[in-house]
Amino acid sequence: MTKIELDNALAFINNPQGELQIIIYANVEDEDEPKKLDIKADDLPEIKQIFIDGINNFIIAKNDYTILQLSAADERGKCFYQYDLEIPEELELLESVIGNDNLQTFDFQVSQLSSIKSLVILLADDNNELTLYKKLSPVEVIGRGGHIFKKSNQRLEKFEDQLLRITAKFQVMRIAGEIIIIDLASIERSFGFHDVITREALLSIEAINDMQIVANIDSLNELVNNVSFARKLTKVAKFSPVIKLNIPVADIINFAKNHPLTKKKMRYNPEGTQFNLDTRVSKDLLIKILNDDLLTSELTKLYYDSLAKDGIEVEEENEVENN
């Protein structure tokens, strides 16, 4: 999905076909299914507008943003992520609530507001639907912890109840059959996402091990629980052009020994035929090498460390001449 395709899919919230409906569900601790929140009908239009404004401001208005596949995520900014990994159970709720009339209503006799972990917001017109995943922060369930005081005449007294504060912020959306991550940092350790990334990272370590390019492969396993490093590893197995093109190990080693960024920072086994990854820097550089991030300009002969590499279709010479 491209950013333009995403904007087009979201256009219905501003020009709905029929009435734009909103339903909000709560994911409650120790409950298998979300609960529908019973909200006063007069308050729903204002809540609906909060999320419409949020989608317009946080997504549609960001014309300089791009969309990357999550497994190809890197450290660049100004992008959203299309989820292309194993879907955790909690994110499956983004689809399961659609058209599900059998879900029970949140019952204050059974649960408290403090038991709500996250919200799923459904926006739908006659022909389209959109679901948002909103992980609740501590300040959005007031009364969850500490002491809250309210004004009572000219003095303060302890507030004994709990309040739910609904804001426009959300982290994930499902639209047109695709899950889009809006705020990656906030969900990295949520709902089993870290476990998914770890499993994918281990597949990359296996691919690297099969190349027999690293003498101490266990050094990569040491960092697999670091979610930032694990995401970098995830990209290798799925997208590494070096692996896909079967570049010989000897060529990769020779490249590392001569490139200005790596020649003094990478170490090798006694035979000089494998990397010896004895520092965090060398591990990060191996990933850059395998992802072909270290580039040289043919025009200026300058060296670059490039995350974003958009492929170019090379036209045949006779095709160019004909045009």
N, C-alpha and C positions, 0 to 999 in steps of 0.2 A: 504494500500500500504506500502511495506517495502522499505528501502533505496536501496536495491539491485534491486527491481522492478522499482523504480524510475530511477536508473542509466541505466537500460536496456531500459526503454522507451525513455530516452534521447540520447541513443547511435547513433541515426540516424543523429544527427547534425554533427557528426564527420565522418560518413560514409553514406552519403545520397544515396538514390536510385533515380537516376536522379539528376537534378540540385536542390540545396537548395535555395529556394526563400525567400525573406524577404519583408514584407509590414508593414509600420508603420502608425498607426491611432492616431489621436489626439482627446481627450475628451475635448470639449470646453464648457466653462461656458454658461449656459442658452440654450444649444443645446441638443436635445433629442438623436441624433445619433452621433457617432464619425465621424470625417472627415479624409479621406485618405490624407496623406502628399505626395505631388508631389516632389520626390527627384531625383536629377540628376542621371541617370543610372550609370555613372562612379564612383559615390560616394557610391553606395549601397554595393559593395563587402567589402569595409573597415568597413562600419557600421555593416554589417552582422558578420564580424569577431570579432568586439567588443563584440557582444552578445554571440557568440560561446565561446570566451575566458571567458566571465563572467560566463556562465553556467558551463564550465569545472572547473573554479577556485572556484566559490562560492558554487557549489553543488556536482558535480561528484567527485572532488578531496577530499571532506570531508568524508573520509571513517569511521570516528568515530562518525558520526551523525546518529541519529535515526529519525523515523517519528512517531509523536503522533497525535491522533485525536484532533482537535482544542478544542472540548468540554471537553477534558481531560487535557488541557494544565496546566502546573504548572510552578514552578520557576526554574526548572533545565535548564541547557544550552545544547548546541550541539544537537539541534533537529530542524526539520522542522515540520509543522503542516498541516495535511490533513483536509480540510474544511468539516465539517459535520453538520453545522448549516444552518439556512435559508440564502439563498444567496442574498446579497444586489444587487440592480439594477446595480450598476457600475461594479461589478464583473461578472455579466451576459454578459457583453461585451466581455469577454474572449472567449465565445463560439459564440456569435452572429456575430462577424466579419468573422468567418470562412466561406468561400465560398459565402460571401455576396458581389456581384458585383454591388449592387445598391447604395452603400454609396457614398456620394458626396465628391469631393476633397476640401481640405482646401483652402479658398478663402481669400487672403490678402485684397481684397476690402471690405470684410464683417467683418473679425476678425483680431485681432493682435495676435502675439505670446504670449503676456502676458495673453491672455484669455484661453490658454491651461492649463488644470488642471493636466492631466496625459496622458501617451501614452500607447497604446496597440501594442505590436510588435508580428507579426505573422511570424513564421519560418515554412516552409513546404517543403517536398520533394514529390515524387510521391505517397507515401503511408502513410505518417505521418504528423502530424501538432502539433505545440506547440505555445501557446500564453503567452506572458509576460505582466504583469501590472507594469508600471513604474510611480510612483507618482513623479511629478517634484518638486524639491527643489528650493528655491529662487535663488540659484546660477546657476541653469540650464537654466533659462530664463534671460539672461543678458539684462539689460535695463528696467526691470520690475519696479524698484524703485530706488531712489537715482540718483546720477549723475555719468555717465560713461564718462571717457575721453580717447581719442585716440591720438596717435602720429601723428603730422602733421608737417613734416620737423623737426625743432628744438624746436617746442613748442607743448603744449597739447591743444586740443580743444574738446568741448563737443561732445559726440557721440549721435546722435539724433535717431538712429534706435534701433531695438531689435535683439537679437541673441538667437538661441536655441542651447544649449550645450548638446550633447548626450553622456552619459557615460554608462558603463556596468551595473550599479546598477539597480536592480529591486526588487520589494517587493513580488509579487505573480506570480505564473505560473499555467497554465492549461495544463495538459498532460495526455494522456490516459483516458480522461473523468473525471479526478480528479483535484480539485483545491488545490494547495499546497502553504501554506504561508511560505515565505522565511524569511521575516523580520517582525515579529509580532508587535514589539514596534512602528514601523513607520506607521502602518495602523490601530492602535487601535481606533483612533478617526476619521477615514476616511470613506466616502461613507456609512454612516449609520451602520457601524460595531458595534459601541457602542450601538446603539438601539437594535441590534440583541442580543448582550450579555446581555443587561439589561432584555430583555424579557425572555431569558433562565434563568437568575438568579432569576427572580420572580417565575418561576416554581419550583426552588429549595427551595425557601422560603416557597412556598405553601406545598411542600413535608415535610419540617421540621415542619411546623405548624400542618400538619395532624398527626405527631407523638406525638404531645402534650408534647414535651420535653423541650420547651423554654417558660418561663413564660412571657417574654416581647418580643414577636416576632417582634414588630415594630422596635426594635433596629437594626435588620438586614436590614430592609427597608431603614434606614438612610444611609447605605453605598452602596446601590445598584447602585448609580451613580458613584462610584469609580470603574473605569474599571478594575483595578487590583484585587480588592476584588470581583467584579461581576464575573470575570473569575473563581475565586476559587469556588464561589457559583455554577456556571454552572455545574461544575464537579459532585456536590453532587447528583442532581436529576437523572443524567444519569448513574453514575458509583459507587455510594456509596455501598460498600459491606455490610455495617451495615444496610442500608435500605433494600437492596435486600434480605438479609437473615432474615429480620424481627427480629433483635436482640431486646429483650425487653428493654423498657426504663429504667427499674430498673437496669438491667445489665450494661447499658451504664453509668448511674449515678454512680454506684458502681465502675466501671472502672475508671472514672474521679476522684473520691474521693481518689483512691489509687495509681494512676500512679504518679511517681515522677515529671513529667513535668506539670501535671495539678492539683494535689491535693491542691496546695496553690494558684492557679491562677484562679480557677473557683469558682463562687458563685452560691447560690441556693435559691429557694423560702423558706419561713419559714418551710414548711413541708419536705424540702430536696428531693423533687420528680421531680423538674424541674430546668434547668439552668436559672440563672438570668444574662444575658449578659450585664454587666455594663461597660465593658472596651473593647477597640479594641483588646487587647490580648486575652480576653476570646472568642471573636467572631472568631478570627483566629484559636484558639485551638478547638472550636466546629467543624469547618470544617475539621481539622486534625483528630478529633475523628471519625466523620462520614465517612471520606475517609479511615479510618483504617491506618493512617500514623504512628501511635505510636506503634512500634513493640518491642518484646522482643526475644532475641536469646535463643532458647532452649539449645544450647550448652554452651554458656558463661553466660547466664542469664543477659546479658547487655541489656540496653534499647536503642532504636534507633528511630529517627524521619526520616522516609524514604519516599521520594516522588516516586521513581521508584520501582514498585513492579511487577515483571514479574511472572505470575502464573506458577506453576509446575504441570505437569500431574502425578498423583500418580498411579503407576502400581499396579495391583492386586497381592497379595502374590503368588498365584499359577502360575501366568504368569512369575514372577521373577524366581521362582523355575524351571520352564520348560526351561528357557533360561540359 
